[in-house]
């Protein structure tokens, strides 16, 4: 219950920040009439002064475009990182569903319980995938310390050094950010 309240508070805080950014965007956006007034106030339209005004205008426009881009990027990041906490909390549920499927004997794989657990796992991973969650591939891949966490080393014949040979716990990414690395066994 506390996690839900914390999440809701975080979302409310993020929405307030977005609203504040939008207000600032409107406040700092120069209107055409303001720019025309500045230009009209030039009493002696010498080339140097006109060029200075053009440069100032171009800088203001560039600043405004950069500000807009930054606000849009922050809006996108807010939604992605608001989802991160929920996804992190749901990863153990996915792990337990996968363990349940692995623990079934061969003759139990025909049962409706097995099919139900398999369907729930698929539905959960598909739903979380729509929000950017993706499993990190590990087996037979080269070990990458950015996405893999090696907990064991093992010598294997016919396997070159530094290759992941077994996964103990799947890792996941959320929009290119690793939220949990894969726990793996690596060949020596």
PyMOL commands that set and color helices and strands:
alter all, ss='L'
color gray80, all
select helices_A, chain A and resi 2-28+32-40+47-103+106-110+112-130
alter helices_A, ss='H'
color red, helices_A
select strands_A, chain A and resi 133-135+148-154+164-169+172-174+177-180+182-187
alter strands_A, ss='S'
color yellow, strands_A
deselect
rebuild
show_as cartoon
